[in-house]
C-alpha cells in the first residue's frame, strides 16, 4: 500500500513555486544585498527536498530529470571559468568586471561577472546538496 497525503502534495505544489521564486530573487539580488548563489542554491534544494517528501522519488525524477552530479560539476566549471576569464584580462583571479547592456524589457542594465559566478555557485550548491540528500535517502 502506498501512502499519499493529498494536503501535503497540494501544499507542496504551491510552496515549491514560492520557494523557487524566492531563490531566484535571492540569486539575482545577492550581488548588492545579502544572498547570492549559495543561499539561493540552498533554497532551491529545500524546494526539491519538499517535493521528495510530498511525492515518491520516482515521481520527482519524472518531473525533474536532473542529473545532480552533472549539475554540480557544471556549476563548478562555470565558477572556475569566470575566475579564469579575469586572468585573460591580465587582472587577479576572480576580479569582478561589469558592463552596461541594453536588455529588452529591462532597458539599460549593468551586468557583471559576479552574477555569472553566482550562477555557477547556485548550480554547484544545488547539485552537491541534492546528490548528498538523494544518496542518503536511497541508502538502506
C-alpha positions as CSV (number, residue, x, y, z in Angstrom):
1,X,0.0,0.0,0.0
2,X,1.4,3.4,-1.0
3,X,0.9,6.4,1.4
4,X,-0.4,9.5,-0.2
5,X,-1.2,12.7,1.6
6,X,-3.4,15.0,-0.6
7,X,-3.0,18.0,1.7
8,X,0.8,17.7,1.8
9,X,1.0,17.2,-2.0
10,X,-1.3,20.2,-2.7
11,X,0.6,22.4,-0.3
12,X,3.9,21.3,-1.7
13,X,2.9,22.3,-5.2
14,X,2.2,25.9,-4.1
15,X,5.2,26.1,-1.7
16,X,7.7,24.8,-4.2
17,X,6.7,27.6,-6.6
18,X,7.0,30.2,-3.9
19,X,10.4,28.9,-2.7
20,X,11.8,28.7,-6.2
21,X,10.6,32.2,-7.0
22,X,12.3,33.4,-3.8
23,X,15.5,31.5,-4.5
24,X,15.8,33.2,-8.0
25,X,15.3,36.6,-6.3
26,X,18.0,35.8,-3.8
27,X,20.3,34.7,-6.5
28,X,19.9,37.9,-8.5
29,X,19.8,40.2,-5.5
30,X,22.9,38.7,-4.0
31,X,25.5,40.9,-5.6
32,X,24.1,44.1,-4.0
33,X,22.3,42.7,-1.0
34,X,22.6,39.6,1.3
35,X,22.1,36.4,-0.7
36,X,23.6,35.1,-3.8
37,X,24.3,31.7,-5.4
38,X,24.9,29.8,-2.1
39,X,21.8,30.9,-0.3
40,X,19.7,30.7,-3.5
41,X,21.0,27.2,-4.2
42,X,20.1,26.0,-0.7
43,X,16.6,27.5,-1.1
44,X,16.2,25.6,-4.4
45,X,17.5,22.4,-2.9
46,X,15.0,22.8,0.0
47,X,12.2,23.1,-2.6
48,X,13.4,19.9,-4.3
49,X,13.5,18.1,-0.9
50,X,10.0,19.2,-0.2
51,X,9.0,17.5,-3.5
52,X,10.8,14.4,-2.4
53,X,8.9,14.4,0.9
54,X,5.5,15.0,-0.6
55,X,5.8,12.6,-3.6
56,X,7.8,9.4,-4.1
57,X,11.3,9.5,-5.6
58,X,10.1,8.1,-9.0
59,X,7.5,10.8,-9.5
60,X,10.0,13.5,-8.7
61,X,12.6,12.0,-11.1
62,X,9.9,12.1,-13.8
63,X,9.1,15.7,-13.1
64,X,12.8,16.8,-12.6
65,X,15.0,14.6,-14.8
66,X,18.1,16.3,-13.4
67,X,21.5,14.6,-13.0
68,X,22.6,16.4,-9.8
69,X,26.2,15.3,-10.1
70,X,26.4,16.8,-13.6
71,X,24.7,20.0,-12.4
72,X,27.2,20.3,-9.6
73,X,30.1,19.8,-12.0
74,X,28.7,22.3,-14.4
75,X,28.3,24.9,-11.6
76,X,31.9,24.4,-10.5
77,X,33.1,24.7,-14.2
78,X,31.1,28.0,-14.6
79,X,32.6,29.4,-11.4
80,X,36.2,28.4,-12.3
81,X,35.8,29.7,-15.9
82,X,34.5,33.0,-14.5
83,X,37.6,33.3,-12.4
84,X,40.0,32.4,-15.1
85,X,38.4,34.9,-17.5
86,X,39.8,37.7,-15.3
87,X,43.3,36.2,-15.9
88,X,42.8,36.7,-19.6
89,X,42.2,40.4,-18.9
90,X,45.6,40.4,-17.0
91,X,43.9,41.1,-13.6
92,X,44.0,38.9,-10.5
93,X,41.9,35.7,-10.3
94,X,38.1,36.4,-9.7
95,X,38.4,40.1,-10.3
96,X,34.9,41.4,-10.9
97,X,34.2,43.1,-14.2
98,X,31.0,44.8,-15.3
99,X,29.4,46.3,-18.4
100,X,26.2,48.1,-19.2
101,X,23.9,46.5,-21.7
102,X,20.6,47.3,-23.2
103,X,18.3,44.4,-22.5
104,X,14.7,44.1,-23.8
105,X,12.1,44.8,-21.2
106,X,14.8,45.9,-18.7
107,X,16.4,48.8,-20.6
108,X,20.0,49.7,-19.7
109,X,21.2,47.2,-17.2
110,X,24.5,46.7,-15.5
111,X,25.7,43.1,-16.0
112,X,28.7,41.8,-14.0
113,X,30.9,38.8,-13.9
114,X,29.8,38.3,-10.2
115,X,26.4,37.3,-11.4
116,X,27.8,34.6,-13.7
117,X,30.0,33.4,-10.8
118,X,26.9,33.3,-8.5
119,X,25.0,31.2,-11.1
120,X,27.9,28.7,-11.0
121,X,27.8,28.6,-7.2
122,X,24.0,28.2,-7.4
123,X,24.3,25.2,-9.7
124,X,27.1,23.7,-7.6
125,X,25.2,24.0,-4.4
126,X,22.0,22.5,-5.8
127,X,23.9,19.6,-7.4
128,X,26.0,18.9,-4.4
129,X,23.2,19.2,-1.8
130,X,20.8,17.1,-3.8
131,X,23.4,14.4,-4.6
132,X,24.1,14.1,-0.9
133,X,20.4,14.0,0.1
134,X,19.3,11.6,-2.6
135,X,22.2,9.3,-1.8
136,X,21.5,9.3,1.9
137,X,17.7,8.7,1.3
138,X,18.3,5.8,-1.0
139,X,20.8,4.1,1.3
140,X,19.5,1.1,3.1
